[in-house]
Amino acid sequence: MSERDLDGLCAIVTGAGKGLGRAYALELARRGAAVLVNNRRHPGEADADTSAGQTVAAIRTAGGRAEANWDDVCDPASGERMLAQALACFGRVDIAVANAGVAAAAAFHKTTLPEFHRVFDASFFGNLHLSHAVWPHFRAQKRGVLTLTASSAGLYGVHGMAAYAAAKAAVIGLMRTLAIEAGNQGVRVNVVAPYGYSQMTAPWMDEDLARRFDPARVAPLIAALARPDCRVHGEVLLCGGGVLRRAQVGENRGVAFANTGLDESVAVLRDNALESFGDANAEFVALLADAKRLMPPG
């Protein structure tokens, strides 16, 4: 793989001041992409003191091109402003990585609605606002790579993180639909569920795990997905510690619930193999076929 396989391209990366986002921005720049580095500014910070400014400085020191952006991804207009800034600075946008998000640990019954909204707004709408801005641009130019960020919490749930899990499940649903709508427009979209040491994961990682799960070990996946010759599309990819896994939704072949009790039906389903479907319409067609097979007219 060429060390400059993204030469001439431009990327927007949100939440790129620290952790995973910073690793993504550095790797994309190392491979030749110009990068708009987004991370919100904390009160009183000068440009150079912000995390986005520090990431930009690191990229420039290494000979790359980068500009800082301090929009809050929860702002509905943030995506449009990032797109406009990247076009003004670099003349094009080819890659968008929606990485920014927050998590908060609290049992659902102890989570207030404002607290739930704070997490959901950053972790879902932070993905949505950038996606909604770049998607028409990518379709118009018939090229572009959008990478959204989910979590295993969105796939499987996790105790004490209902808001975060709900937000990340919504990200996966958004990606699945965009992948279908992309058609043959030359646009690709995927979800990455990363495992990396960051402010968010620090409470659960000791020193050894922190070394193993260096965010730099996820960054090559982000760069690989951004390559013009990559064909990966519509996937949920879990990555961390140098390991890559593919997640998929499956359903059992149907059993006739109307003819048996609930307990018996569930017991049979446990022993049935899972089937995978490309989209919700395909699942519904399969369900109709099961209904006709199991419940003939009359």
Summary of the structure (lengths in Angstrom):
residues: 298
radius of gyration: 21.1
end to end distance: 62.0
largest distance: 75.9
contacts: 971
relative contact order: 0.11
helix: 48%
strand: 16%
